[in-house]
Amino acid sequence: MNRRWLVAGAIVILIVLGVFLGLKIKKANIVLPIKTANYFSLSSLFNQAKGLEAKGNLVEAKSMYQRLTNEFPNSSEIMNWQKKIEELNIKLLFSPTITNHSILYEIKPGDTLTKIANEFKTVPELIAKSNHMTNDKILPGREIKVWTAPFSIVVDKSQNTLILKTDEEVIKTYIVSTGLNNSTPTGNFKIVNKLQNPTWFKAGAVVNPSSPENILGSRWLGFDLPGYGIHGTTEPQSLGRQVTQGCIRMANSDVEELYAIVAVATEVTIVD
């Protein structure tokens, strides 16, 4: 009888050990490989994205970076991926690649860049940059890329950022300066005029574009609220702070880029 109980006890112990070892093996075989697979999946997607970009496949590279942000939202690299998406957005915008927001347009006799731009509510500069044109001469019969979707701008005073959008998609985020003591007005505005190398008409003086005292920088995009607009700067070190007299201040390279993208009548929303 004692021997029978000893055998039964040994069997129970073996069963318990088997279950325990089985659970450990199951855990080892399922949980750890998933984490490892996720790591290799992230690394693989990132390498694919870099490879596609290096080959000039900008649409596919952007899609891969978007996939990274969607599938790995908690990664420490997500801000870098989002920045890369915005860089690719600008590269695509200024390339002949046709996207969802553009068409291939055949130039007709009598067309000019300005005429085509007005027809599609865009700007000649964007058409020229998108098609790598070195001048405004165009020939009938040639097919060119033309952007067709409207842009909009959102300025966030609390973050000192300007966001360029189209159809609710963020194209690029710029660092800007806004008004001292919260003096930049909030609300909805429109761009009503655009100037290259603007003259600054300040109280009691006219400051020429070439003067180092001209705080407007290289470009001006004026609002339908007189005296306010988006402009460049002679003080790039002040960007990211509330230091202006109420206007939106950008780096000259950034405002020149924006100037070549947005048209008169573009909507601008400014929020606290």
C-alpha positions in Angstrom: 0.0 0.0 0.0 2.8 2.4 0.9 4.5 1.6 -2.3 1.3 2.3 -4.3 1.0 5.7 -2.5 4.6 6.5 -3.3 4.1 5.8 -7.0 1.0 7.9 -7.1 2.7 10.7 -5.3 5.6 10.6 -7.8 3.2 10.7 -10.7 1.4 13.8 -9.3 4.7 15.5 -8.8 5.7 14.7 -12.4 2.4 16.0 -13.7 2.8 19.3 -11.7 6.4 19.7 -13.0 5.2 19.0 -16.5 2.5 21.6 -16.4 4.9 24.2 -14.8 7.6 23.5 -17.5 5.0 23.6 -20.2 3.8 27.0 -19.1 7.4 28.2 -19.0 8.1 26.8 -22.5 4.8 28.3 -23.8 5.8 31.7 -22.3 9.2 31.4 -23.8 8.0 30.4 -27.2 5.2 33.0 -27.6 5.9 36.2 -25.6 9.6 36.7 -26.1 9.6 36.1 -29.9 6.8 38.7 -30.3 8.9 41.3 -28.7 11.8 40.3 -30.8 9.7 40.2 -34.0 8.4 43.7 -33.2 12.0 45.0 -32.9 13.0 43.4 -36.2 9.8 44.7 -37.8 10.6 48.2 -36.7 14.2 47.9 -37.9 13.1 46.4 -41.2 10.5 49.1 -41.9 13.0 51.9 -41.1 15.6 50.4 -43.3 13.1 50.0 -46.1 12.0 53.7 -45.7 15.6 54.9 -45.9 16.3 52.7 -48.9 13.2 54.0 -50.7 14.1 57.6 -50.0 17.7 57.0 -51.2 16.3 55.6 -54.5 14.1 58.6 -54.9 10.8 56.7 -54.3 9.4 59.5 -52.2 5.8 58.4 -52.2 6.7 54.9 -51.0 9.2 56.2 -48.5 6.6 58.5 -47.0 4.1 55.7 -46.8 6.7 53.6 -44.9 7.4 56.3 -42.4 3.7 56.8 -41.9 3.4 53.0 -41.2 6.2 53.3 -38.6 4.3 56.1 -36.8 1.0 54.1 -36.9 2.5 50.8 -35.8 5.0 52.1 -33.2 3.3 55.2 -31.7 5.3 54.8 -28.4 8.7 54.6 -30.0 11.2 57.3 -28.9 11.8 57.9 -32.6 8.3 58.9 -33.5 9.1 62.7 -33.6 12.0 62.0 -36.0 9.7 59.9 -38.3 7.1 62.7 -38.3 9.7 65.2 -39.2 10.9 63.0 -42.0 7.3 62.8 -43.3 7.2 66.6 -43.4 10.5 66.8 -45.2 9.2 64.3 -47.8 6.0 66.3 -48.2 8.0 69.4 -49.3 10.2 67.3 -51.6 7.1 65.8 -53.2 5.5 69.2 -53.5 8.5 70.6 -55.3 9.0 67.6 -57.5 7.2 66.5 -60.8 5.7 63.4 -59.0 2.0 63.4 -59.3 0.1 62.9 -56.0 -3.5 62.8 -54.9 -3.6 66.6 -54.8 -2.1 67.3 -58.3 -2.7 66.7 -62.0 -0.8 66.4 -65.2 -1.7 69.5 -67.3 -1.0 69.9 -71.0 0.0 73.4 -71.8 -2.3 75.1 -74.4 -1.4 77.9 -76.9 -1.7 81.2 -75.1 -1.0 79.8 -71.7 1.3 81.4 -69.2 2.4 80.2 -65.7 0.3 83.0 -64.2 -2.8 82.1 -66.3 -2.5 78.4 -65.3 -1.9 79.3 -61.7 -5.0 81.5 -61.6 -7.1 78.7 -63.2 -6.2 76.2 -60.5 -5.9 78.8 -57.6 -2.2 78.1 -57.1 0.9 80.2 -57.6 3.4 80.4 -60.6 6.3 79.8 -58.2 4.9 76.4 -57.1 4.3 75.3 -60.7 7.9 76.3 -61.6 9.4 74.6 -58.7 7.3 71.4 -59.1 8.5 71.1 -62.7 12.1 72.2 -62.1 11.7 75.2 -64.4 14.6 77.7 -64.5 12.4 80.4 -66.2 8.8 81.1 -67.0 9.0 80.1 -70.6 6.5 77.3 -71.5 5.7 75.5 -74.7 2.3 74.2 -75.9 2.0 70.5 -75.8 4.3 70.0 -72.8 2.7 68.3 -69.8 3.4 69.8 -66.4 2.4 69.0 -62.8 -0.1 71.4 -61.3 -1.2 71.4 -57.6 -5.0 71.6 -57.3 -5.9 71.3 -53.6 -6.2 74.5 -51.4 -3.7 75.1 -48.6 -4.5 76.5 -45.2 -2.4 77.8 -42.3 -2.9 77.4 -38.6 -0.8 79.5 -36.2 -0.6 78.2 -32.6 0.5 81.1 -30.3 1.1 78.9 -27.3 3.5 76.7 -29.2 4.9 79.4 -31.6 4.3 77.2 -34.5 2.8 77.7 -38.0 1.3 74.6 -39.6 0.8 74.3 -43.3 -2.1 72.0 -44.2 -4.0 70.7 -47.2 -7.3 68.8 -46.8 -6.5 68.5 -43.1 -3.2 66.8 -43.8 -0.2 68.4 -42.2 2.3 69.3 -44.8 4.9 71.0 -42.6 5.3 72.6 -39.2 7.4 75.7 -38.9 8.8 77.4 -35.8 7.8 81.1 -35.7 7.6 84.1 -33.3 4.4 85.7 -32.3 3.3 89.0 -30.6 4.8 90.2 -27.4 2.3 90.2 -24.5 0.0 88.0 -26.6 -0.5 90.9 -29.1 -1.0 88.6 -32.1 -4.8 88.6 -32.8 -6.7 85.4 -32.8 -9.4 84.4 -35.4 -9.8 83.6 -39.0 -8.0 85.7 -41.7 -7.0 85.6 -45.3 -3.8 86.4 -47.1 -4.6 89.4 -49.4 -1.2 90.4 -50.7 2.3 89.0 -51.2 5.5 91.0 -51.5 9.1 90.0 -52.2 11.7 92.1 -50.3 9.1 94.3 -48.7 9.7 97.9 -47.6 8.9 98.5 -43.9 6.7 101.5 -43.3 7.2 102.1 -39.6 6.0 105.1 -37.5 7.8 108.1 -38.9 10.2 106.3 -41.2 10.4 104.2 -44.4 13.0 101.4 -44.2 14.2 100.0 -47.5 14.4 96.2 -48.1 18.2 96.3 -48.2 18.5 98.0 -44.8 19.7 95.7 -41.9 17.0 97.5 -39.8 14.2 96.2 -42.0 12.7 93.6 -39.6 10.3 92.2 -42.3 13.0 90.0 -43.9 12.7 88.7 -47.4 9.0 88.1 -47.8 5.6 89.5 -46.7 2.2 87.8 -46.7 -0.4 90.4 -45.6 -3.7 89.6 -43.9 -7.1 91.1 -44.4 -6.5 92.8 -41.0 -4.4 95.9 -42.0 -0.9 95.9 -40.5 -0.7 92.2 -39.7 0.8 89.4 -41.7 3.5 86.8 -42.0 7.0 87.9 -42.7 10.7 87.0 -42.5 13.2 88.3 -40.0 16.6 89.8 -39.4 16.6 88.3 -36.0 16.4 84.5 -36.4 17.6 83.9 -32.9 14.2 85.3 -31.6 12.2 82.5 -33.3 10.1 80.4 -31.0 9.2 83.2 -28.6 6.6 86.0 -28.3 8.6 89.0 -29.3 7.0 90.7 -32.3 4.6 93.7 -32.5 1.8 91.3 -33.5 2.9 89.7 -36.8 4.0 86.2 -37.4 7.8 86.1 -37.9 9.6 83.2 -39.7 13.1 82.4 -40.8 13.7 83.9 -44.2 14.3 80.5 -45.7 11.0 79.3 -44.3 9.0 82.3 -45.3 10.4 82.1 -48.9 9.4 78.4 -49.0 5.9 79.3 -47.7 5.6 82.2 -50.2 6.3 79.8 -53.1 3.4 77.5 -51.9 0.4 79.5 -50.8 -1.7 81.8 -52.9 -3.6 85.0 -52.2 -6.9 84.1 -50.4 -5.3 81.3 -48.4 -7.1 81.0 -45.1 -5.1 81.6 -41.9 -6.4 80.6 -38.5 -4.7 81.9 -35.4 -5.3 80.3 -32.0 -4.1 80.9 -28.4 
